Amino acid sequence: MSGKKIYYLKNLEDPKPLGILDLSQCLEVKIADEEVGSLNSFAICILGRTYYCRAENPQEQEEWMNAILVVKNNVKNSLFYFILF
């Protein structure tokens, strides 16, 4: 994760990302264990598309979700600030 974006790769050796998730457009982050059928899964919902991710353990799942929510809330708050002033 870098700033407001998450870059995803096919594997760690790839020099170029397959795509980029723009967290400024994030609508929701939620646990997705049942949807995916795998423990420690979470969903990142971004304008018209949902990305499913899986962490190694529950602690890592929580850390990822919290980090994404912090970015999402900071973007939301900065847009609110921008609109008011």
Secondary structure, 3 states (H helix, E strand, C coil): CECCEEEECCCCCCCCCCEEEEHHHEEEEEECHHHHCCCCEEEEEECCEEEEEECCCHHHHHHHHHHHHHHHHHHHHHHHHHHHC
